[in-house]
């Protein structure tokens, strides 16, 4: 589904990704771990198409097509979803409006008609129940005045409504209490299917107790330095990142 | 000739002789003395020029030019009226008892419709008003006013009173004056909606004067919507006096117009007043919208709070100047001012200036102004959800305006304002997208 080969990227003058390769197939859940500044978020942003990150080398193909050629909105409509580390507050834009606009943008791209308003609300309420979200959040400004946990749940709600083929969740677990973490994990697990792939970008192992990854990769200085199964995450938890960094430099 | 004299020569001035001739042709009635006084005042002071501090960003040359041409052509008072469908489209979209003034002529039938229990209406021609000449352009208004209306609300009313000032520019240049004085009695609750519209291709200048005296403990909500043709010129003055513990919620929406200058004066001479006035202006190519506000806190405690927001796109200029004067002894004053602007093109210009003059000791005053572009992070967030750049821009721009739209204190006008704002923003952003394609 996603093939990243020798990806290099920088923001301004600082090079962040320095030859990263990763292959993700449908049905797989990958966890990308690593210390702060290792390039985890950059990878997520580059896949989503953030214009501040310049790709200076390598290729990214998604379902056989050159992903880097697409605008961010085209990537989203093709089924890529980025759950933001810091979801943006947009006062004055109703949450339901954004959800519906996002769903309709994708449907239009697929040659489908606009979503029926009644069906949309019904679906949104169902998904919100799974996430333990009060339906009143639909009528609030996007993330406006939401707590950290509410914002992350809102990201998962958007993901659930958009049913992406490839979901990248950037530190979705950070700053969550245990209830919110469980709710978010439930939302992610509900999306797991043989047709979908999920990339969890995370600093801590804790989310992986609730969402079991098939693969764990450790990022350091813009490259994947270790890959393994979920036991790697536990090893990291025990031994810390310093161990990986030393291994990478060796 | 000194420098001042030369500058005066450069900026054309109102032809007082022609004005005097036209005023002489107007019917003799209760307005005659004030007309004569107004002409004398204009003769002495002229219209404001760029040399006047309060007018330095707004060149009134179009006002002078249109007025002079119209006066020279005889100062025709019986001007074309807008078709009834135009009027009906507005009055049917907003629930109110509508008073209609077309090209300066008060619609007799609408005056009748205004009359209800607790509302008294009279004409200046029957009961002359004391004009305050020192207010710029109010003198021109007084000199040429066909007739003015005084509306006294003595009991609380449920249905808003609407004042529709709607002009049509026919084949030739036209000038229209209108003046409405509102008095809201003690303890009375009332809603007002002021709507300005114009159509037609010829040059048109409208000059309006509105005053609201908010009685002791009265509760007044006032919404002003200006949706004139971008070809037309309007200057308007709104003067407010607030009684003891009076409450006023006011919001002003400049959504059209070519050259627009609004002056809002608020005078707080009794303690306990609580006044909020907000504004939104949307400007595109060729538009110039100037909002000057002034609050005089003469006694305390009292609260005044204002927030104006502007969205500017293309080659346009907007001005916001908010002045609050806290006079000596007005302790317990709480005055806040804010002006936020979204500049969607580098050709747009905003002059924003809060002015606080504080002569009292115990006061709480704050002001803040911002000028900025769209938030790139929010733009990316929306695009990452599949919304194209134009749609995302539209949403964020709309959200910026929405705060002020939602503050419209009269519930029944929000839909109408939203519809105009949406249409206007779509036009502005559409133009942006077209420019992107061309570049």
HADDOCK unambig.tbl for C-alpha pairs under 7 A between the chains (distance, minus, plus):
assign (segid A and resid 48 and name CA) (segid B and resid 384 and name CA) 6.58 0.50 0.50
assign (segid A and resid 50 and name CA) (segid B and resid 380 and name CA) 6.92 0.50 0.50
assign (segid A and resid 72 and name CA) (segid B and resid 383 and name CA) 5.77 0.50 0.50
assign (segid A and resid 72 and name CA) (segid B and resid 384 and name CA) 5.40 0.50 0.50
assign (segid A and resid 73 and name CA) (segid B and resid 383 and name CA) 4.66 0.50 0.50
assign (segid A and resid 73 and name CA) (segid B and resid 384 and name CA) 5.39 0.50 0.50
assign (segid A and resid 73 and name CA) (segid B and resid 385 and name CA) 6.52 0.50 0.50
assign (segid A and resid 73 and name CA) (segid B and resid 386 and name CA) 4.06 0.50 0.50
assign (segid A and resid 73 and name CA) (segid B and resid 387 and name CA) 5.70 0.50 0.50
assign (segid A and resid 73 and name CA) (segid B and resid 388 and name CA) 5.72 0.50 0.50
assign (segid A and resid 74 and name CA) (segid B and resid 386 and name CA) 6.50 0.50 0.50
assign (segid A and resid 76 and name CA) (segid B and resid 384 and name CA) 5.69 0.50 0.50
assign (segid A and resid 76 and name CA) (segid B and resid 385 and name CA) 5.79 0.50 0.50
assign (segid A and resid 76 and name CA) (segid B and resid 386 and name CA) 4.83 0.50 0.50
assign (segid A and resid 77 and name CA) (segid B and resid 386 and name CA) 5.35 0.50 0.50
assign (segid A and resid 82 and name CA) (segid B and resid 384 and name CA) 6.99 0.50 0.50
assign (segid A and resid 88 and name CA) (segid B and resid 378 and name CA) 5.97 0.50 0.50
assign (segid A and resid 88 and name CA) (segid B and resid 381 and name CA) 6.84 0.50 0.50
assign (segid A and resid 91 and name CA) (segid B and resid 399 and name CA) 6.50 0.50 0.50
assign (segid A and resid 92 and name CA) (segid B and resid 399 and name CA) 4.30 0.50 0.50
assign (segid A and resid 92 and name CA) (segid B and resid 400 and name CA) 6.87 0.50 0.50
assign (segid A and resid 92 and name CA) (segid B and resid 402 and name CA) 5.76 0.50 0.50
assign (segid A and resid 92 and name CA) (segid B and resid 403 and name CA) 6.37 0.50 0.50
assign (segid A and resid 93 and name CA) (segid B and resid 399 and name CA) 5.62 0.50 0.50
assign (segid A and resid 102 and name CA) (segid B and resid 385 and name CA) 5.47 0.50 0.50
assign (segid A and resid 102 and name CA) (segid B and resid 386 and name CA) 5.54 0.50 0.50
assign (segid A and resid 102 and name CA) (segid B and resid 387 and name CA) 6.19 0.50 0.50
assign (segid A and resid 105 and name CA) (segid B and resid 386 and name CA) 5.83 0.50 0.50
assign (segid A and resid 105 and name CA) (segid B and resid 387 and name CA) 6.23 0.50 0.50
assign (segid A and resid 106 and name CA) (segid B and resid 386 and name CA) 6.52 0.50 0.50
